[in-house]
Every structure is written in structure tokens, then in C-alpha cells.
Amino acid sequence: MTSMMGTPDATGRFGEFGGRFVPESLMPAVLELESAFREAWSDPGFREEYASTLANYAGRPTLLYLAERLSEHLGAEVWLKREDLAHTGSHKINNVIGQALLARRMGKTRLIAETGAGQHGVATATAAALLGLDAKVYMGEVDIARQSLNVFRMRLLGAEVETVTSGSRTLKDAVNEAMRSWVAALDDTHYCIGSVMGPHPYPWMVREFQRVIGDEAREQYLAATGTTPDWVVACVGGGSNAAGTFAGFVDTPARLVGVEPEGGAAIGRGIGGIVHGMQSFFLQDEFGQVNEASSISAGLDYPGVGPEHAHLSAIGRARYDQVGDDQVVEAVQLLARTEGIICALESAHAIAWLLAHKPELEGTSIVLTLSGRGDKDAETIAERLGFLDGGRGA
């Protein structure tokens, strides 16, 4: 059976979305990357090295954990796919290990990356240190201010962190600067994109590196229950953790839900366009200019969404809803106080969706991807709750 999340067409499209819209100077690089990925992904030796590195270095498989007290609170059975327990504290390591191994196979000696919340930057710096590669990470000035811990981690790991001061000084602008840098250093540099976005083959390649999440979760849930869940839920910015999760369940009866930030919501509020080398949904004004996204979560502060998510929405296979910042902060506290887990603000969007849809979910079973841990967001959360002002918080 052909999977609903299989290989894109020859032009790199999922339905009407995706493609490869890059300057002529970048076309040889993306064509080289596609050829190299196809060859590597069909090579059992590469697949074995990738799986072995994830198991012996990144800590896979991650747990699928039955959250009993959260389940009792919601009146539904909630299983958490614990990507927060992977090395570096998020799902990002799955993709970066794959791309770093591929870059080394291609003879590249340097990685560049963009980052918002800093988790992809940390993962890139980690993989570069592991494999003896140089690394440079582009990060918006706004995100650097609210993610200082991850900036320190990247520098400690040996990566150079470049402050991006253009535009909104967030993730969108970090992507722009990374792409410009790549054009000038194609011979020795691989651009390690952090999500299922950008020109083909990135959306497909990143999803394939992240599908380990969904494949593991499906097998773990089946082993524990003998069936498949009613719902599969994950947060969505660019959408890599959700794409990897959905890939494991898209061909089952499970209902797929991607949760966007209210101030982003490219699927909920965006229109079709071409940005960052791909055709997808983006927040745009009446003149086609990209609007700024807004979210308490730096990792979801992106005005677009990966093209495969746009496709899954367009064909009705996945549902995409939004939650607000206040709901997200409430969700962080609930998970911490019911399960002793402090999750990332990105992941808390998915928990917030459960709270907002409690009546609809009653009596059902849910697999939810907890994409990362909350260390990086401690200051943001503390400030929001009033702890930094001498208050006791909520």
C-alpha cells in the first residue's frame, strides 16, 4: 500500500504544495542534496549508522508514557511520546543526526543552521561536535534575548552564533540569513534546515528523519494496547515533530491534529504563497508581504508552515487548530503539577488543545508528542507567572 505521506512527486510537491523555488545559484546545491539523500536513504549501511547513532547516542527509543493523572483530569487516556527525553532535550536531534551524517558523506566540513527556540541550534552544534564538523547558527536578536541558555549551550559546544538584526529579528529572518550564507559557501557547507520547510528535498528529507517518532509511537502503543489511538496530537510551527509523528499514524484510523499558535496559525489564517523556496500557507497582507507571527514560544514563531501539512489540511486528513498564549501557560502548569513534567512551550500548545477540547475527547485515547523539555523556557514562564517580580505565580 502506498502511504499517504510517501515520496513527493518529481517536482517535490505534496499535491499543490512544496516545490523548489530557489535562485539559479542554489539549484545545483539542492539537486546535489536530493541525489545524495536518495542514495543514502536507500543504502542499508547509512540507515544502520543513522539508527545506531540515534540508539547509542541520542537515547532512542524514547518512552511512550501513560500520563495517568493527566488522563484522570481530562477524562481521556493520554499517552505522551517523550521526545523531551532525547539527547539535547527535544526531537531536533533526530533530524540533525541524519543531516550531519549525510553532510559528512557528501564531503562537507561545515554545518550552518537557523534556530528560533534554540533547540535546533543546540542539536546542530551537538552533531557537529560529535562528527568533527564546524558549525554556525543564525538566530534572531529577539530569540537570543529570550533563549539565552540555549545560546550559551551552542557556544559551549563550539558553534558560532550569529545574531540576526533584520526584519522581525526572529525565526523567519534567521532562515533568510542562513540561506544567504549558504549561497556563498556551497563547496564545503551544508545548510541543516530544522523543520519540514524550505525547497525540495528538505520537507521530505526532514520528515523521513523525524518519522522515527511516529513509527516508534505506533509500535509502542500497539504493544501496550493491541490497537491504535483515537487521536494523535502534536504542536506545529514549521511542523517537523508533527510530520514525524503523523507519518507513523497517517495510514491508520487515528485522527491527526496539529496545534498552531494563535499568533501564527499559517493554516488557520494564512493564504497560499511562495516563501523560503516552497509553496505553502503563509501569513500575508493584501499586497503579498509576509506578516510577522507572534507566539510566546520562540520555536513556533514562524509565519508559514511546512508544505506537507498544508497538503494534509487541504485533503482533510489532518485537522489544524489554534491555542493562545494564556492557554499554553496554563497547560505548562497543569502538566507539571499532574505528571511532574515541565515541557517546552511548543509542546504545551498540544496539551492546551486537550484542555480546550476536553468534552470532545472524553472517553477516547490520545497519543501526544511532547516535543521538548522546558528548561529553555523557564525564565519566560516565570516572568509570565510573576515569579520574577517576587510574586508566587499562579
C-alpha positions as CSV (number, residue, x, y, z in Angstrom):
1,M,0.0,0.0,0.0
2,T,1.3,3.5,-0.9
3,S,1.4,5.7,2.2
4,M,-0.5,9.0,2.3
5,M,2.8,10.5,3.5
6,G,5.1,8.9,0.9
7,T,7.6,10.4,-1.6
8,P,6.6,13.7,-3.1
9,D,6.3,14.0,-6.9
10,A,9.1,14.6,-9.3
11,T,8.9,18.4,-8.7
12,G,9.0,17.9,-4.9
13,R,5.3,18.6,-4.4
14,F,2.7,17.2,-2.0
15,G,-0.4,17.9,-4.0
16,E,-0.2,21.6,-4.9
17,F,2.3,22.4,-2.1
18,G,6.0,22.2,-1.9
19,G,8.3,22.5,-4.9
20,R,11.7,24.0,-5.3
21,F,11.8,27.8,-5.7
22,V,15.4,28.8,-5.3
23,P,17.8,31.2,-7.2
24,E,19.8,29.7,-10.0
25,S,22.9,29.8,-7.9
26,L,21.3,27.4,-5.3
27,M,19.8,25.0,-7.8
28,P,22.9,22.8,-8.1
29,A,23.2,22.5,-4.3
30,V,19.6,21.4,-3.8
31,L,19.8,18.9,-6.7
32,E,23.0,17.5,-5.3
33,L,21.3,17.2,-1.9
34,E,18.3,15.4,-3.3
35,S,20.5,12.9,-5.2
36,A,22.7,12.3,-2.1
37,F,19.7,11.8,0.2
38,R,18.0,9.4,-2.2
39,E,21.3,7.4,-2.5
40,A,21.9,7.4,1.3
41,W,18.4,6.6,2.3
42,S,18.4,3.5,0.1
43,D,21.8,2.4,1.4
44,P,21.3,-0.1,4.3
45,G,24.7,0.9,5.7
46,F,23.7,4.5,6.0
47,R,20.4,3.6,7.6
48,E,22.1,1.3,10.0
49,E,24.6,4.0,11.0
50,Y,21.8,6.5,11.5
51,A,19.7,4.1,13.6
52,S,22.7,3.1,15.7
53,T,23.7,6.7,16.4
54,L,20.1,7.5,17.5
55,A,20.1,4.5,19.8
56,N,23.6,4.7,21.3
57,Y,24.0,8.5,21.4
58,A,20.6,10.2,21.2
59,G,18.8,7.7,23.5
60,R,16.2,6.2,21.3
61,P,13.7,4.8,21.6
62,T,12.1,7.4,23.7
63,L,9.3,6.4,26.1
64,L,5.6,6.3,25.3
65,Y,4.3,7.2,28.7
66,L,0.7,6.7,30.0
67,A,0.0,10.0,31.9
68,E,-2.4,8.7,34.5
69,R,-3.1,11.8,36.5
70,L,-3.4,14.0,33.4
71,S,-5.7,11.3,31.9
72,E,-7.9,11.4,35.0
73,H,-8.1,15.2,34.8
74,L,-9.2,15.1,31.2
75,G,-11.4,12.0,31.3
76,A,-9.4,10.6,28.4
77,E,-6.4,8.2,28.1
78,V,-3.4,10.3,27.3
79,W,-0.1,8.8,26.2
80,L,2.9,11.1,25.9
81,K,5.7,10.4,23.4
82,R,8.6,11.7,25.4
83,E,10.9,13.4,22.9
84,D,11.9,15.7,25.8
85,L,14.0,12.7,27.0
86,A,16.1,12.5,23.8
87,H,19.7,13.9,24.0
88,T,19.7,17.7,23.8
89,G,16.1,17.8,25.2
90,S,14.0,17.7,22.0
91,H,13.1,15.9,18.8
92,K,15.5,18.1,16.9
93,I,18.4,15.6,17.4
94,N,16.7,13.0,15.1
95,N,16.8,15.3,12.1
96,V,20.2,16.8,12.8
97,I,22.0,13.5,13.3
98,G,20.6,12.4,9.9
99,Q,21.6,15.6,8.1
100,A,25.1,15.7,9.7
101,L,25.8,12.1,8.7
102,L,24.6,12.9,5.2
103,A,26.8,16.1,5.1
104,R,29.9,14.1,6.1
105,R,29.0,11.5,3.4
106,M,28.8,14.3,0.8
107,G,32.3,15.6,1.9
108,K,31.0,18.7,3.6
109,T,33.1,20.0,6.6
110,R,30.7,22.7,7.9
111,L,27.1,23.0,9.0
112,I,25.0,26.1,9.1
113,A,21.6,26.3,10.6
114,E,18.8,28.6,11.7
115,T,17.1,28.4,15.0
116,G,14.2,30.1,16.9
117,A,13.8,28.4,20.3
118,G,17.5,27.4,20.1
119,Q,16.8,23.6,20.3
120,H,17.7,23.1,16.6
121,G,20.8,25.2,17.0
122,V,21.8,23.1,20.1
123,A,21.2,19.9,18.2
124,T,23.2,21.2,15.2
125,A,26.1,22.2,17.4
126,T,25.9,18.8,19.2
127,A,26.1,16.8,16.0
128,A,28.9,19.0,14.6
129,A,30.9,18.3,17.8
130,L,30.2,14.6,17.6
131,L,31.3,14.3,13.9
132,G,34.1,16.9,14.0
133,L,32.4,19.5,11.8
134,D,32.4,23.3,12.1
135,A,29.0,24.9,12.9
136,K,27.4,28.3,12.6
137,V,23.9,29.1,13.8
138,Y,21.8,32.1,12.8
139,M,19.4,33.3,15.4
140,G,17.2,36.4,15.6
141,E,18.0,39.1,18.2
142,V,14.6,38.7,19.8
143,D,15.0,35.0,20.2
144,I,18.6,35.3,21.5
145,A,17.2,37.5,24.3
146,R,14.6,35.0,25.4
147,Q,16.7,31.9,24.9
148,S,20.0,32.8,26.4
149,L,20.5,29.4,27.9
150,N,20.5,27.7,24.5
151,V,22.8,30.4,23.1
152,F,25.3,29.5,25.8
153,R,24.9,25.8,25.1
154,M,25.6,26.3,21.4
155,R,28.7,28.3,22.1
156,L,29.9,25.8,24.7
157,L,29.6,23.1,22.1
158,G,31.9,25.1,19.8
159,A,29.4,26.6,17.4
160,E,29.4,30.3,16.3
161,V,26.1,32.1,16.9
162,E,25.3,34.9,14.5
163,T,22.8,37.5,15.7
164,V,20.2,38.4,13.1
165,T,19.0,42.0,13.4
166,S,17.0,42.4,10.2
167,G,13.2,42.3,9.9
168,S,11.3,40.9,12.9
169,R,14.6,39.5,14.3
170,T,13.0,36.1,14.8
171,L,13.0,32.7,13.1
172,K,11.9,33.9,9.6
173,D,14.8,36.3,9.4
174,A,17.3,33.7,10.7
175,V,16.2,31.5,7.8
176,N,16.8,34.3,5.3
177,E,20.3,34.9,6.6
178,A,21.2,31.3,6.7
179,M,20.1,30.9,3.1
180,R,22.2,33.9,2.0
181,S,25.2,32.5,3.8
182,W,24.8,29.1,2.1
183,V,24.9,30.6,-1.3
184,A,28.4,31.9,-0.6
185,A,29.8,28.6,0.8
186,L,28.3,25.8,-1.2
187,D,31.5,23.8,-1.7
188,D,32.2,22.9,1.9
189,T,28.9,23.8,3.7
190,H,25.6,22.0,4.3
191,Y,22.6,24.0,5.3
192,C,20.9,22.0,8.1
193,I,17.3,23.1,8.0
194,G,15.5,22.5,11.2
195,S,11.9,21.8,10.1
196,V,9.8,20.3,7.2
197,M,10.2,23.5,5.2
198,G,12.3,25.1,2.5
199,P,12.9,23.8,-1.1
200,H,12.6,20.2,-2.0
201,P,14.1,17.8,-0.8
202,Y,14.1,19.4,2.7
203,P,10.4,18.9,3.7
204,W,10.5,15.3,2.6
205,M,14.0,14.6,4.0
206,V,13.4,16.1,7.4
207,R,10.1,14.2,7.7
208,E,11.9,11.0,6.9
209,F,14.5,11.7,9.6
210,Q,11.7,12.5,12.1
211,R,9.4,9.7,11.2
212,V,11.2,7.6,13.9
213,I,8.9,9.4,16.4
214,G,5.7,8.1,14.8
215,D,7.0,4.7,13.9
216,E,8.1,4.1,17.5
217,A,4.9,5.5,19.0
218,R,2.7,3.4,16.8
219,E,4.6,0.2,17.6
220,Q,4.8,1.1,21.3
221,Y,1.0,1.9,21.5
222,L,0.2,-1.3,19.7
223,A,2.3,-3.4,22.1
224,A,0.7,-1.8,25.1
225,T,-2.9,-1.8,24.0
226,G,-3.3,-4.1,20.9
227,T,-4.8,-1.3,18.9
228,T,-4.3,2.3,17.5
229,P,-5.3,5.5,19.3
230,D,-8.3,7.6,18.5
231,W,-6.3,10.8,18.3
232,V,-2.7,11.8,17.5
233,V,-1.8,15.3,18.6
234,A,1.4,17.5,18.1
235,C,2.3,21.2,18.0
236,V,3.0,22.8,14.7
237,G,5.2,25.7,13.7
238,G,7.2,24.6,10.7
239,G,5.9,21.2,11.8
240,S,8.7,18.6,11.9
241,N,7.7,16.9,15.2
242,A,4.1,16.7,13.9
243,A,5.1,15.5,10.5
244,G,7.3,12.8,12.0
245,T,4.5,11.8,14.4
246,F,1.8,11.8,11.7
247,A,3.9,9.7,9.4
248,G,3.6,6.8,11.8
249,F,-0.2,7.1,12.0
250,V,-1.4,8.6,8.8
251,D,-2.4,5.2,7.3
252,T,-4.3,4.2,10.5
253,P,-7.8,5.3,11.5
254,A,-6.4,7.8,14.1
255,R,-7.5,11.4,13.8
256,L,-4.5,13.7,13.3
257,V,-4.4,17.2,15.0
258,G,-1.7,19.8,14.6
259,V,-1.8,22.7,17.1
260,E,-0.7,26.1,15.9
261,P,-0.1,29.3,18.0
262,E,-3.0,31.8,17.8
263,G,-0.5,34.5,16.7
264,G,0.9,32.3,13.9
265,A,-1.6,29.8,12.6
266,A,-0.5,29.8,8.9
267,I,-3.0,27.1,8.1
268,G,-5.8,28.7,10.1
269,R,-5.3,32.3,8.9
270,G,-2.7,32.1,6.1
271,I,-3.0,32.2,2.4
272,G,-1.1,30.4,-0.3
273,G,2.2,31.8,-1.4
274,I,5.9,31.1,-2.1
275,V,8.4,31.9,0.7
276,H,11.8,30.3,1.6
277,G,11.8,28.1,-1.5
278,M,8.4,26.4,-1.0
279,Q,4.8,26.9,-1.8
280,S,2.6,26.7,1.3
281,F,0.4,28.8,3.5
282,F,1.8,32.0,4.9
283,L,0.6,35.0,6.9
284,Q,0.5,37.7,4.3
285,D,-1.1,41.1,3.9
286,E,-3.2,42.3,0.9
287,F,0.0,43.1,-1.0
288,G,1.5,39.7,-0.5
289,Q,4.0,40.8,2.1
290,V,4.8,38.3,4.8
291,N,3.4,39.4,8.2
292,E,5.1,38.7,11.5
293,A,4.0,35.8,13.6
294,S,3.6,36.1,17.3
295,S,3.9,33.4,19.9
296,I,5.1,33.0,23.5
297,S,7.0,30.1,22.0
298,A,10.1,31.1,20.0
299,G,10.0,27.7,18.2
300,L,6.6,28.3,16.8
301,D,7.2,32.0,15.9
302,Y,7.1,31.4,12.1
303,P,4.7,32.9,9.6
304,G,4.4,29.8,7.5
305,V,4.0,26.0,7.7
306,G,5.6,23.0,6.1
307,P,4.1,22.2,2.7
308,E,3.1,18.6,3.6
309,H,1.0,20.0,6.5
310,A,-0.7,22.3,4.1
311,H,-1.4,19.3,1.9
312,L,-2.8,17.2,4.8
313,S,-5.1,20.1,5.7
314,A,-6.2,20.6,2.1
315,I,-7.2,17.0,1.7
316,G,-8.9,16.8,5.1
317,R,-6.6,14.1,6.5
318,A,-5.3,16.3,9.4
319,R,-7.0,19.0,11.4
320,Y,-5.2,22.2,12.5
321,D,-6.5,24.2,15.4
322,Q,-5.0,27.2,17.4
323,V,-4.5,28.0,21.0
324,G,-3.5,31.2,22.7
325,D,-0.5,32.1,24.9
326,D,-2.6,32.1,28.1
327,Q,-3.9,28.6,27.4
328,V,-0.3,27.5,26.8
329,V,1.0,28.8,30.2
330,E,-2.0,27.1,31.9
331,A,-1.0,23.8,30.1
332,V,2.6,24.0,31.3
333,Q,1.4,24.3,34.9
334,L,-1.1,21.5,34.6
335,L,1.4,19.0,33.2
336,A,4.0,20.0,35.8
337,R,1.5,19.6,38.6
338,T,-0.2,16.4,37.5
339,E,2.8,14.5,36.0
340,G,6.0,16.2,37.3
341,I,7.0,17.0,33.7
342,I,8.0,20.6,32.7
343,C,7.6,20.7,29.0
344,A,8.6,23.2,26.4
345,L,6.2,26.0,25.5
346,E,6.0,24.5,22.0
347,S,4.8,21.1,23.4
348,A,2.4,22.9,25.8
349,H,0.4,24.0,22.8
350,A,-0.6,20.4,22.3
351,I,-1.5,20.0,25.9
352,A,-3.5,23.2,25.8
353,W,-5.5,21.8,22.9
354,L,-6.5,18.8,25.1
355,L,-7.8,21.2,27.7
356,A,-9.7,23.3,25.2
357,H,-11.4,20.2,23.7
358,K,-12.0,18.2,26.8
359,P,-15.7,17.4,26.1
360,E,-14.9,16.2,22.6
361,L,-12.1,13.9,23.9
362,E,-13.9,12.3,26.8
363,G,-13.5,8.5,26.8
364,T,-11.1,8.5,23.9
365,S,-7.4,7.5,23.7
366,I,-4.7,10.0,22.6
367,V,-1.1,9.9,21.7
368,L,0.6,13.3,22.1
369,T,4.1,14.2,21.2
370,L,5.9,16.0,23.9
371,S,8.5,17.6,21.5
372,G,10.8,19.1,24.1
373,R,11.6,19.9,27.7
374,G,11.0,23.3,29.3
375,D,14.4,24.3,30.7
376,K,14.9,26.8,27.9
377,D,11.6,28.5,28.7
378,A,11.9,28.7,32.5
379,E,12.6,32.5,32.5
380,T,9.7,33.2,30.1
381,I,7.3,31.2,32.1
382,A,8.5,32.6,35.4
383,E,8.1,36.1,34.1
384,R,4.6,35.4,32.8
385,L,3.5,33.9,36.1
386,G,5.0,36.8,38.2
387,F,7.8,34.8,39.9
388,L,10.5,37.2,38.7
389,D,8.7,40.1,40.3
390,G,8.8,38.5,43.7
391,G,5.3,37.0,43.3
392,R,4.2,33.4,43.9
393,G,2.8,32.9,40.5
394,A,-0.5,31.2,39.6
